[in-house]
């Protein structure tokens, strides 16, 4: 009888453990179900939310010559860039700091935080470390300067379509959006017959200077932050990270 009682006790104890285990499993399953339900609801709410639209300048109605006069007040530009240089199948990338004016340029290129190259230009004289070939000098000096100082075109004829202004002289053509009053493309004919082709995208607002009450709402308070410059089989892609001007 004692053996029988011990056996019965063991069976009862096993059944109690089994019942407790089953209850724990059901609670765990219920918690998992509630968590999954909450995640699904959040995903549905996120998918139904209105997508954020990038801010875009709207300068329709502003007199074009007045906008150009505002741009021409800019004396120099200081930027931080992400650069990608491509030739044939070779691609090199890095960061850069650029200070540029109509007659001077200072470009410092970095990779992983280490200085890799410097380019200086003043009144047509170029110095660089390491020494650059002609194509690299043209695309980095002339290409970067003219892509930023696009309004420096002189003695031009002006024409327009429903959406664009076009400025053209013997060596240069600039196409400007009527809505944003920013350039969308540019072509520069070089003295040796080569052609610089520049395209733009992604308007961004100039960050207000410290102490400014509000951002500049004029056309000159915006810039194109994505630039592509091509000279023959050389391509430079520019992503402007910061942009400030001196007037």
C-alpha positions as CSV (number, residue, x, y, z in Angstrom):
1,X,0.0,0.0,0.0
2,X,2.8,2.4,0.8
3,X,4.4,1.8,-2.6
4,X,1.0,2.3,-4.1
5,X,0.6,5.6,-2.3
6,X,4.0,6.9,-3.3
7,X,3.2,6.0,-6.9
8,X,-0.1,7.8,-6.7
9,X,1.7,10.8,-5.2
10,X,4.2,10.9,-8.0
11,X,1.5,10.7,-10.7
12,X,-0.4,13.5,-8.9
13,X,2.7,15.7,-8.7
14,X,3.5,15.1,-12.3
15,X,-0.1,16.1,-13.3
16,X,0.1,19.3,-11.2
17,X,3.4,20.3,-12.9
18,X,1.9,19.6,-16.3
19,X,-1.1,21.8,-15.5
20,X,1.2,24.6,-14.3
21,X,3.3,24.3,-17.4
22,X,0.2,24.4,-19.6
23,X,-1.0,27.5,-17.9
24,X,2.4,29.2,-18.3
25,X,2.5,28.3,-22.0
26,X,-1.0,29.7,-22.5
27,X,0.0,33.0,-20.8
28,X,3.2,33.3,-22.9
29,X,1.2,32.6,-26.0
30,X,-1.3,35.3,-25.0
31,X,1.5,37.8,-24.4
32,X,3.1,37.1,-27.8
33,X,-0.3,37.5,-29.5
34,X,-0.8,40.9,-27.8
35,X,2.6,42.1,-28.8
36,X,2.2,41.0,-32.4
37,X,-1.2,42.6,-32.5
38,X,0.3,45.9,-31.3
39,X,3.1,45.7,-33.8
40,X,0.7,45.1,-36.7
41,X,-1.5,48.0,-35.6
42,X,1.6,50.3,-35.5
43,X,2.7,49.2,-38.9
44,X,-0.8,49.9,-40.3
45,X,-0.9,53.4,-38.7
46,X,2.6,54.2,-40.1
47,X,1.6,53.0,-43.6
48,X,-1.5,55.2,-43.5
49,X,0.3,58.3,-42.3
50,X,0.9,61.0,-45.0
51,X,4.5,60.8,-46.4
52,X,6.7,63.7,-45.6
53,X,7.3,66.0,-48.6
54,X,10.7,67.7,-48.9
55,X,10.5,71.5,-48.7
56,X,10.8,73.1,-52.0
57,X,11.1,76.8,-52.9
58,X,8.3,78.5,-54.8
59,X,9.4,81.8,-56.2
60,X,6.9,82.2,-59.0
61,X,6.0,85.8,-59.4
62,X,9.4,87.1,-58.5
63,X,10.9,89.3,-61.2
64,X,13.8,87.3,-62.7
65,X,16.3,90.2,-62.9
66,X,15.6,91.1,-59.3
67,X,16.4,87.5,-58.3
68,X,19.7,87.6,-60.3
69,X,20.6,90.9,-58.6
70,X,20.2,89.1,-55.2
71,X,22.5,86.2,-56.3
72,X,25.1,88.7,-57.5
73,X,25.4,90.2,-54.0
74,X,27.1,86.9,-53.0
75,X,30.9,87.4,-52.8
76,X,32.1,84.0,-51.6
77,X,30.7,80.6,-50.7
78,X,32.0,78.1,-48.1
79,X,30.8,74.5,-48.3
80,X,31.4,71.0,-46.9
81,X,31.0,68.4,-49.7
82,X,30.9,64.7,-50.2
83,X,32.8,64.1,-53.5
84,X,32.7,61.1,-55.8
85,X,35.1,61.1,-58.7
86,X,34.6,58.6,-61.6
87,X,36.8,57.9,-64.6
88,X,35.9,54.9,-66.8
89,X,35.2,52.1,-64.3
90,X,37.3,53.6,-61.4
91,X,35.5,55.4,-58.6
92,X,37.1,57.3,-55.7
93,X,35.2,59.1,-53.0
94,X,35.9,61.4,-50.0
95,X,34.9,64.5,-48.2
96,X,36.0,68.0,-48.9
97,X,35.9,71.6,-47.7
98,X,35.6,74.3,-50.3
99,X,35.9,78.0,-50.2
100,X,35.3,79.8,-53.5
101,X,34.9,83.2,-54.9
102,X,34.9,84.5,-58.5
103,X,38.7,84.9,-58.5
104,X,39.9,82.4,-55.8
105,X,39.4,78.8,-54.8
106,X,40.6,76.6,-51.9
107,X,39.7,72.9,-51.9
108,X,40.9,70.4,-49.4
109,X,40.0,66.7,-49.9
110,X,39.9,64.1,-47.1
111,X,39.5,60.3,-46.9
112,X,38.6,58.7,-43.6
113,X,39.5,62.0,-41.9
114,X,43.0,62.2,-43.4
115,X,44.0,65.0,-45.8
116,X,44.5,63.5,-49.3
117,X,44.9,66.5,-51.6
118,X,44.8,70.3,-51.8
119,X,43.9,72.5,-54.7
120,X,44.4,76.3,-54.7
121,X,43.6,78.7,-57.5
122,X,43.9,82.5,-57.8
123,X,43.3,84.5,-60.9
124,X,43.9,81.5,-63.2
125,X,47.0,80.2,-61.5
126,X,46.5,76.7,-60.0
127,X,48.6,74.9,-57.3
128,X,47.9,71.4,-56.1
129,X,49.2,68.6,-53.9
130,X,49.5,66.1,-55.5
131,X,49.9,67.6,-58.9
132,X,46.7,67.2,-61.0
133,X,46.5,66.6,-64.7
134,X,44.6,69.1,-66.9
135,X,41.3,67.3,-66.9
136,X,41.1,67.0,-63.1
137,X,42.2,70.6,-62.7
138,X,39.5,71.8,-65.0
139,X,36.7,69.7,-63.5
140,X,37.6,70.5,-59.9
141,X,38.4,74.2,-60.4
142,X,36.3,75.5,-63.3
143,X,33.6,72.9,-62.8
144,X,33.1,73.5,-59.0
145,X,33.3,77.3,-59.3
146,X,31.0,77.7,-62.2
147,X,28.5,75.2,-60.8
148,X,28.2,77.2,-57.7
149,X,28.5,80.7,-59.2
150,X,26.1,79.9,-62.0
151,X,24.8,83.5,-62.0
152,X,28.3,84.8,-63.0
153,X,27.4,84.4,-66.7
154,X,27.8,87.7,-68.6
155,X,26.7,89.3,-71.9
156,X,24.0,86.8,-72.3
157,X,20.8,86.6,-74.3
158,X,17.8,85.6,-72.3
159,X,14.9,83.4,-73.6
160,X,12.2,81.5,-71.8
161,X,9.6,78.7,-72.0
162,X,6.6,78.0,-69.8
163,X,8.8,76.5,-67.1
164,X,12.4,77.7,-67.7
165,X,14.6,80.7,-68.3
166,X,17.6,80.1,-70.6
167,X,20.7,82.3,-70.5
168,X,23.2,81.9,-73.3
169,X,26.4,83.5,-74.5
170,X,29.2,82.3,-76.8
171,X,30.7,79.9,-74.3
172,X,28.0,79.2,-71.7
173,X,24.3,78.1,-71.4
174,X,22.4,78.1,-68.1
175,X,18.8,76.7,-67.7
176,X,16.9,78.0,-64.6
177,X,13.6,76.8,-63.2
178,X,10.9,79.5,-63.0
179,X,9.4,77.9,-59.9
180,X,12.6,77.6,-57.8
181,X,14.8,80.2,-59.6
182,X,17.6,77.7,-59.3
183,X,19.6,76.1,-62.1
184,X,18.7,72.7,-63.5
185,X,21.5,72.3,-66.0
186,X,24.5,74.2,-67.4
187,X,26.9,73.8,-70.4
188,X,30.3,75.4,-70.7
189,X,32.4,75.4,-73.9
190,X,36.1,75.4,-73.0
191,X,38.8,77.2,-75.1
192,X,40.1,73.9,-76.4
193,X,36.7,72.7,-77.6
194,X,36.0,70.5,-74.7
195,X,32.6,70.8,-72.9
196,X,31.7,70.9,-69.2
197,X,28.2,69.5,-68.6
198,X,26.6,70.3,-65.2
199,X,23.3,69.1,-63.9
200,X,21.6,69.9,-60.6
201,X,19.0,68.5,-58.2
202,X,17.6,68.6,-54.6
203,X,17.0,72.2,-53.6
204,X,18.0,73.0,-49.9
205,X,17.6,76.0,-47.7
206,X,20.7,78.0,-46.6
207,X,21.1,77.5,-42.9
208,X,20.6,80.9,-41.1
209,X,23.7,82.4,-39.6
210,X,24.0,82.4,-35.8
211,X,21.9,85.2,-34.4
212,X,19.6,85.5,-37.4
213,X,16.0,85.9,-36.5
214,X,14.7,83.9,-39.5
215,X,15.9,82.1,-42.6
216,X,16.5,84.0,-45.8
217,X,13.3,83.6,-47.8
218,X,14.7,85.2,-51.0
219,X,15.8,83.1,-54.0
220,X,19.4,83.5,-52.7
221,X,18.3,81.7,-49.5
222,X,18.3,78.4,-51.4
223,X,20.9,76.3,-53.3
224,X,21.0,73.0,-55.2
225,X,22.6,70.4,-53.0
226,X,23.2,67.7,-55.6
227,X,25.5,68.5,-58.6
228,X,26.9,66.3,-61.4
229,X,29.9,67.6,-63.4
230,X,31.2,65.8,-66.5
231,X,34.2,66.5,-68.7
232,X,34.6,63.8,-71.4
233,X,35.0,60.5,-69.4
234,X,35.6,62.3,-66.1
235,X,32.6,62.7,-63.7
236,X,32.4,64.4,-60.3
237,X,29.3,63.9,-58.2
238,X,28.8,66.5,-55.4
239,X,26.6,66.2,-52.4
240,X,26.6,69.5,-50.5
241,X,26.5,68.9,-46.7
242,X,26.7,72.6,-45.6
243,X,26.5,75.8,-47.4
244,X,27.1,79.4,-46.3
245,X,27.6,82.7,-48.2
246,X,29.3,86.0,-47.6
247,X,27.7,89.1,-49.2
